Amino acid sequence: MKKTCTLLSFTAVMLFGSLGTVNAQKSKSRYADMQMELMNYAHALEVYEQSYEKKPTYETARKISEVQNILRDYDKSYKWWQTTIGYEDADNSDYAQYLRASQLTDNFDEAVSTLQAKGVTADSLHVAKLLSVQSKKKVKIESAEGLNSSGSDFSVAVDSNGNKYFVSDRGGQFPSEMPGLRIDAKNKYFSDEKNDFTDREYFSVYKQDTAGNITELVSNVPGTYNFSDPSFDKEQGVLFYSVTRGIKKVKKQEGIVVQPEIYYSYLTEEGTLEGFNPVPFNDSIGYSVMNPFVDEEAKRLYFTSDMPDGMGGTDLYYVTYDENMDFGTPVNLGPEINTAGNESHAFRKEDNFYFSSTGHPGVGGMDIFQADYTTTQFGNVQNMGIPINSLADDFAYRELVGKDGKEEVYLSSNRKGGMGLDDIYTMQEVYKQFLAKVIDCEGTVITDSYVATLRDKTQNSNVQTTRDNSGELLAELEPDSDFGIVISKPGYFSLTDESITTKGVAGDTVKREYKLIAIPYQLPVYVDIVYYDLDKFKIRDDAKPALDKLGELMNKYPFLDLLVASYTDSRASEEYNIILSTNRAKAVTEYMAQYNVSADRIRLEWFGEQNLVNDCGNGVPCPETAHQLNRRSELILEAFPDPAKQYEMPEGFNDMDFCNPLVLFEEIQKELAAIPTIYFDFDKAMLRSVHKKELERTAIMLKRMPNLMLYIEGHTDQRGSEEYNKPLSERRADVVKKYLIERGIEESRMDETWFGETKPINDCNEISCTEAMHQLNRRTELRVR
């Protein structure tokens, strides 16, 4: 009876090809050949080595090399293939095996040189070259603490309580004895105490509880030898697993090969298995079914099998099942996943599907691959690269949630530097990927020069940044760290983000989008006017409140400067009036000194009698109130006044969208209540003199800010009929509009509406109103936007 070994080991057989039988001349060699037939590889190797020591031959060296391939000891395999090709009998198949072994042990250059000395080129052997692809993730691979032994340890699962389950043959080694020259019949069967494949204890599932204690989980499937591949359906409390049973007889069949099967049991609260149920597609004599992985979300059971009509070697399948444990028909994952080689150890998380393969282009023996997943298809298979994969065999990739809710990533490998034959490793991302898109106000990615300074606040060091072809900003971030970034560009507000962190980040990418906003240089945000007495430049008492307000504002906001444009009326000569307007401008500067506003923050302009606001030119008879409107200094607060200066985003305005500069204007207006309300006498629609001054200020503001629209709303008090009051409110709105048109404001920039008595400040139909309360209702309100 032939025997099948465990789950993993036969993948190496498929990797290196089937073994030919060579008639040995000595009884030891014949005995070793029989052990090979029985898959007692460790014992066969021991006997072959004894035979070679006694009489070195090409045939024996080749057999030792093949057994080392199967046992996946690639270093020894390379040395023995090197010995094998030293014989004259060696052929191209031996050279190919030697070249393959050299790749798996990082001795390729040496092997090529050796073959060239024999007149053989590497290209002529058609050995697939290993990839040198690096992992897209920067990761650190470390031995899993407390799980590994001197034997084989692999395949981690976690139950709903955070306990870890894994596979191990840590019970020790049991060397076989050669029974003289006779083939003992008992060696045709599985040994009761050990795995004949490795001469080690059979695989079993072990549990590490949350305190770190390790105990063996006992299979309750009768005749279990190998017990492995735990995978949980946590919702139903079910454990799926692989077993190889000790089947020694099958009716009417000789020379059977016993194959792994998948069973499931219920896991009790005490941590023991209850019941045992085979999946309906097992065939312990016909083909292997192993490596179950439960996809609870999709209600699928993935598994590995070499059942008929596959694509070669072992393939990956899935089968659906329900809460009653009724299973559907197995579905082959298809040619995107399966190859002529061996695929095994499926795992899915979200839209990523992971598996191991010897058939896809690899960096070593068996590699871990990642594919895109949807419920209907798999695609875009990618080798996960070095160091996730090694020159050796890498498999059983898992992303699991531990007892503290933290995700832990495991894989299994027989790479160099481990404690035993196979070891369990943890994978930690050394870096997270930082991906930032820097856009302008139109949403276009900025690709021309800007400076990005990214700092690791935890490590107190700068992080190098690069930009890809699309202009996006890239960097590699240390895990469990906090970061800050400053992005600056001439003519734009610099941008700071102190919220970047990799602490608790589940994915592998930290994404940001930043908007760089052009500085709105020389942006007018406030306008006022101060007036002067005839032929005087002294600041009047009625002008001081406006200047006091400006002084306070300039102290509060250092990004504001003051433009002072001074004028005179038309009386006196032009030369005299230029000097007078100059003195009026200087008087404002001197007044602002009491607020510690330096002169370099005040820009002075003087125009004499130019730019009169009315028709009161030389010789034109005008009332004094009209002349008064011309004797003025226009005061314009400008934000970010110096186009050569790099301004920072004003403190307290960080949440504002400066892509619309009017937001700053509107914010300043809130502080100053700068937009006037025009009041009218009873039953009148004539402008009072005091309101003409306010409208002058409004006109200057509209001229300085051509993007502003003015909204004019006319109102009346509630005396008189509704039919009378509506036209009255229209006339009141219209008189304001006409005044501003005369001051050069385009009619298209003004929108007027009228409401009559329908929107009173004081509802005098409900309460008894004083004259002052009626006055508040007789108004025209102005709004800008």
PyMOL commands that set and color helices and strands:
alter all, ss='L'
color gray80, all
select helices_A, chain A and resi 9-16+27-37+41-54+58-70+74-84+92-104+108-117+123-125+185-188+544-556+574-595+599-601+624-630+662-672+689-704+722-742+747-749+771-777
alter helices_A, ss='H'
color red, helices_A
select strands_A, chain A and resi 139-143+153-158+164-168+204-208+214-217+224-233+238-245+261-267+273-278+289-295+300-305+315-320+331-332+343-349+352-357+367-373+378-383+394-401+407-413+423-429+432-439+451-456+461-463+465-467+473-477+482-488+495-501+509-515+523-531+560-566+602-606+632-639+677-679+710-714+750-754+779-784
alter strands_A, ss='S'
color yellow, strands_A
deselect
rebuild
show_as cartoon
